[in-house]
Amino acid sequence: MADLNHRKVYIAGHTGLVGSALVRRFSRLEGIELVTAARAELDLTDGKAVESFLQKARPDIVIVAAGRVGGILANSLYPAEFVYENLMIQANLIHGSWKAGVGRLLNFGSSCMYPRESRQPMSPDQLLSGQLEPTSEPYAIAKLAGLSLGSSYNRQYGANYITAIPCNLYGPGDAFEPTYSHVIAALILKFHKARIEGASSVEVWGDGRARREFLYVDDLAEACELLLLSYDRSEPINIGSGQFSTVGELAQAIAAAVGYEGEIRWDRSRPAGAPEKLLDSSAVKALGWSPRTDLCAGLKQAYAWFLVKHAS
Ligand SMILES: NC(=O)c1ccc[n+]([C@@H]2O[C@H](COP(=O)([O-])OP(=O)(O)OC[C@H]3O[C@@H](n4cnc5c(N)ncnc54)[C@H](OP(=O)(O)O)[C@@H]3O)[C@@H](O)[C@H]2O)c1
């Protein structure tokens, strides 16, 4: 594909973290026609409604940025919704896109798709090679099914549907609701409350030693534009920042961004997850992408957005 200008692009999940970053980035492209539909207008778990929406809209490109997404707590509390809704949303959008003659589609996987004991950094050849992390298994299985859906339509019908696997994302549009939030949003909220209330310490789950990779969501949106232009393979492609930090370093950086100066206490009785989760992103880097936003700058922007949206 030469460029995305003058294309009709449907972004499913445009109100979410990823979807809103894609809207910010793609709305700058010349003559692009962005199609969106709020949940109240279109429930993506409803196959008939999705099919008729796509038949009417007839986009050139579909981006599946919708899903049931959350951290360890939400995955443990709602495994049924995590597997069911993600399966249905991906199946409805991928099958409906194929029926509506959509040639190009971008879906998102998650690093939870990789086996729990994966070699680090994780590369797509390791998918389906071992046991998944039990807490997020329903979500991971739905994501693996989404990958298989896309590649099967490519194989059987010559579609050009691709899957990107991002590392942990953060930035404007993140969910700060305690049950659903990921680690960065959860810690921003905790440190913000502690600063406002003048608390002398903040408790954080685990021991702070787990190593994770974080990517500012607008950098992901830039990678997505590049993938739609230049990535045509059924094999999923990792998108990670290559900036690895321990959860302890992350907590210090968030405390600094929020201006919290009290003590961080580690609650070692709580789960910390796998010791390391890092993606091998050499393939997307070879296409010419690299992240622009370092963690400290990104955290400041995420906190500024939080203050505008949530801290009235
Ligand atoms: N966040 C991460 O760290 C991360 C990392 C790796 C991969 N991903 C993947 O990236 C994709 C987007 O994640 P995200 O973090 O942007 O999620 P998010 O912020 O929770 O946004 C989800 C979006 O999906 C919409 N949605 C969910 N169920 C729907 C339904 N039944 N009908 C219509 N709309 C529905 C939501 O609409 P409402 O606004 O109405 O709720 C929202 O717009 C997901 O596939 C996720 O697995 C995310």
The ligand as an ORCA input file, in Angstrom:
! r2SCAN-3c Opt
* xyz 0 1
  N      -3.400     -1.501     26.809
  C      -2.356     -2.284     26.629
  O      -1.350     -2.206     27.383
  C      -2.330     -3.275     25.501
  C      -1.175     -4.053     25.323
  C      -1.145     -4.989     24.301
  C      -2.230     -5.137     23.468
  N      -3.350     -4.367     23.640
  C      -4.473     -4.598     22.729
  O      -4.859     -3.399     22.092
  C      -6.262     -3.394     21.855
  C      -6.873     -2.118     22.427
  O      -6.607     -2.078     23.817
  P      -6.837     -0.758     24.690
  O      -5.846     -0.805     25.799
  O      -6.921      0.433     23.818
  O      -8.273     -1.061     25.329
  P      -9.285     -0.027     25.988
  O      -8.617      1.253     26.321
  O      -9.992     -0.774     27.068
  O     -10.328      0.266     24.811
  C     -11.185     -0.726     24.357
  C     -12.099     -0.144     23.309
  O     -12.975     -1.187     22.847
  C     -14.313     -0.728     22.946
  N     -15.204     -1.869     23.178
  C     -15.014     -2.897     24.039
  N     -16.040     -3.763     23.954
  C     -16.898     -3.273     23.011
  C     -18.121     -3.717     22.476
  N     -18.700     -4.847     22.891
  N     -18.713     -2.960     21.520
  C     -18.156     -1.808     21.105
  N     -16.978     -1.329     21.567
  C     -16.353     -2.059     22.518
  C     -14.299      0.245     24.117
  O     -15.446      1.051     24.059
  P     -15.984      1.841     25.360
  O     -15.228      3.133     25.375
  O     -17.436      2.000     25.109
  O     -15.688      0.972     26.547
  C     -13.001      0.995     23.835
  O     -13.198      1.925     22.804
  C      -6.818     -4.663     22.514
  O      -6.948     -5.673     21.512
  C      -5.716     -5.086     23.455
  O      -5.679     -6.471     23.658
  C      -3.427     -3.439     24.628
*
